[in-house]
């Protein structure tokens, strides 16, 4: 169920770019894991969700120069019956 997936992103790269990046990554990771609808998530599921979000972010990044690249940190947690898997990208930590 949805309440077993927690995603937190903190955008970087300027206010508007970071806001778009964080929203895109958070939504893509959450929706990817939600669609898997697993009883027991595994660490590879988190990596696959991240990979899907990076493809989505790259597809919408209309700012090809390095000064305006969109970026975001990510913390994601999935809660299984007997454990919790946590992943992170960037300097945000759980």
Order of alpha helices (4+ residues) and beta strands (2+ residues): beta-alpha-alpha-beta-beta
